[in-house]
Amino acid sequence: MSLRIVTADERLSSANNKTSAAIFGPPGAGKTSLLKTLPPKETLCLDLEAGMKSVQDWPGDSIPVRTFTDALDIGCLVGGINPAADPNGFFSEGHYQHLAQAYPDLVRLLASKSIVFVDSITDLTRQAMVWAKTRPESFSEKTGKPDSRGAYGVLAREVIGLLKHLQHAQGRTVIFVGILERITDEFSRTSWQPQMEGGKAGRELPGIVDQVISMSLFEPEGDGWRHDPERADTRRLVCRAGNPYGLPAKDRSGRLDVTEPPDLGALLAKINTPNRG
């Protein structure tokens, strides 16, 4: 049995040592440049979209991830062993031990990292779809032809499994960035939503991570900010649900303002500052 009592002090320590966040912004908003606001020695960037050009002078470590199986492997090393995993499946003890023997340098590197920056979750789901289409469940048992419903089922199951595994990484903050897409319906109404392959993973993501944040461009207006992604040049992070801009957001910490400066180091410090009193 692995059940144990977690004391209040242990829980507080764990809360202060890790946060999971998903940050979405329009293309070109500078999402990858948020890396420069994190401590480079403590941060590892998982580069899924070959997008490090804008931060090529960032002194931290990065790992290019070109396939979904690579993402599953690095996710296993980051999140450790899942005691509930199928013994022959991803994130099992066998999976972790195999990777630890194959990549000892990576295990040593991860030991020094407390923040994992995933760039991007949009490309993660694209890689997952390419992989899902090769799985047996993605083909009809009767005809042997590709079955798109089966592929989307595999995509949702494995991406959600990976996200949940990373969310449980002990003592590590995991930050996913992705594309924020503007949607205009037939009545010319505009809304914003994360750009991800498949609907289920996108719908479940807010329930998995602690923070959902939208990054966009604003102009000062009175005591607040006016959202103007076409012409404005001031980047802000929208952090709270029910915001006046209609942007996706959720603050599980309850410590963030509606908008915050684009500084992840300061944002994490604010989230993890203990309540006084």
N, C-alpha and C positions, 0 to 999 in steps of 0.2 A: 504494500500500500504506500502511495506517495503523498497522501494527504497530510498536511501539517498546518498548525496555527501560525498566522502571520501577525506579529505585534504591530501596534500603531507606529512605533519607531521604525520598524522595518518597512512598513507600507509607505511612510513618509519619505524614507531614504530612496526607495524604489521609484516613487513618483518624481523625486527631484533629479533622478539620474536618467530618466528616459521620457521621451515624448514621441508620438507618431503623428505626422502631419502630411496632408496632401495640399499642394499649392498649384493652382491652375491660373494661367494667364494667356492672353492672345499671342500668336506668333510675333516674335520681335520685341516682346515687352521686357526682356532681360531676365528671364527666369533663371537661366544657367548662371548669370552673373551674381546671383544670391550666394553662390559658393564663396565669393570673396568676403562675405560677412560672417563666415564661420571660421573657427580656429583650424588652420591647415594641418597641424600635427595630429589633431584628434579626428579629422574628417577623411572619409574615403568616398570618392565619387564613383558610382557605377554608371558608366557612359554607354547608354544603349543607342544613342542616335548620332554618334560621331560628332558631337556638338561642342567640343572643347575649344574650338578656335577662339571664341569670344573670351575665354578665360585661360588662354595658353600661358599666361604669366603667373597663374595661380600656383603657389609652391606645394600644394598638397598632392596626395597620391590618387590615381584613378585606375580603374580596370575597365577596358572595353568589353562589352557584352554583346555578342552578335547573334546568339540563338537563345531560344527559350530554355533549352536544356542547360546552357551555361548559367542562365538566370536562376534556375532551380538549384544548381550546384552552389552558387555563391550565396543564395538564400539559405541553404542548409548550413553553410559554414557561419553565416552571420547569426542565424537564429538558434543554432545548436540542435540538439536531439529533441524530437517531439515524442514523448513517451506513449502517445496514443496512436502513432503512425503505424501503418501496416509494416510488419518486419521486413518485407521486401519492397516497400514503397519509398517515395520521396520523404526526406526528413527523418527517416528511421535511424536507429543506431548504426545499422550496417551501412546506410548511405553516408552518414557523417564520418564513420571511421575510414571508409574507402577514400573519401575526399581528403581527410586529414593526412593519410599516408601519401596520397598523390600530390598534394600541394602543401607541404610543411611550411614553405616560406609565406604562403598566404595566411595560414593559421597564425604564424608569428606576427604578421602585419596587422591582422584583425585584433590581436590582443592589445594593440596600442590605440585602437580606434573606438571612440564613443559615439560617433555620428556617422551615419551612412546616408548619402545623398543620391537618390535614384533619379537619373535624368535620361529618359522620362517614362512615366507610367503609360503614356500614350503609345510609345514605341514598344513597351513591354507587352501590351495587349496585341499589338500587330505581330510581334514575334510569336506570341502564344497562338494566334490564329494560324500562322504558317505551320507551326508544329502540330496543332490540333487536327488539321486537315490530313495529316499522315497517320493518325491513330486509327485502330480498328473500329472504334465506335463511330467514326466519321464516314463509314461506308455501309450501305444497305445490306442486311443479311440475306435478303432475297435476290437482289440483282447485282450486288458488288459495286454498284455505282456510288459516287460521292453523295453523302447525305449532309446538307448544310445544317440541318437542325442538330444532328449529332455532333458536328464540329463545334457549333456554338455551345452546346452542352459541355463538351470537354474544355473549351476555352474558359467558360464561367467557373467550372469546378476547380481547375488547376490554378487559375489566376487568383481566385478568392483564397484558395489554400495557401498560396505563396504569400499573399498580403497578410493573412492572419498569422502565418508563421513568423514573418518579419515583425509584426506588431508585438509578438510575444518575446522578441529578442531581449535577453536579460541585460539591463544596464546600458542599452544602446538606444539613442534617438535615431529614428528612421524618417527621412523626409522624401516624399515622392513629389516630383514636379511633372506637370503635364499641360497640354494645350487646352485653353478655354475657348469654346466655339460659340459664335453668335448664331442663333437660330431665328429665322423669320417665318411665321406661319402664313396661311392663306389670307388671314385678315390683317397682315402687315404688323402683327405684334411681335416684338423682339424679346427673346429670352437668352440666357447664357447657360451652357452646360459643359461639363468636362468631355473632351473628345477621347473616347475609348472604344475599342472594338467590342461589340456585344453589349447588351443593355444591363444584364444582371450584375456584372462586376461593378459597373458604374453606380447602379442603384444601391449596392451593398457597401460600397466604399465608405460613405459617411458614418456607417455604424461600426466600421473596423478601426478607423484612425481617431485620435483624440481631437485633432484640429483639421478643419477644412478651411482653406484660405484662398481668396481670389486676388490676383495681382493685376492691376490695370493702371491706366493713366488718368490723372485728375488735374483740375484747376482749382486754386483757392476760391472760395465763395463765402463771404461773410465769415462766420466762425467755423465753417466746415469746408467741404470739398464737393465740387461738381464733377461727375463722371463724364469724361469726354475722351474716349479711346481713339478718336480719329485725329484730334488736333492738340490735345494736352501733352505736356512733357514731364509731369511730375508723377513718379511711380509711388503707389500706395498699396498696402496690403489690407484687403477687406476681410475682417476676422469674425464678424458676428452674424448669426442668422437674423432674418427680418430686417436686413439693412435697406436703406432707401434706394440702393442702386440695383436691386434685384439680382445680385451676384451670389453664387453659391458660397456658403460660409457656415462654420460651426465652431464654437469655442467651448470645449468641455471644461476648460480650466476656470472660466468665469472671470478671468483677470485681464482680458484684452479689451481695448476700446473698439469702436466700430471700424476705424481704420488705424493702421500703425505704419511707421516708416519701414522701408524695405531693408531691414537689418535683422537677419535671422538670429544672430548672436544675442542682440538685445531682446528680441521677441522670446527666445527660449528662456532667458534670464527672468523675464517678467512672468512667464507662465509658471516657472518653477520656484518663484519666491514664496516662501511659506507665509500663510496668513498669520497675522499678529493678533494677539489678544486671547 
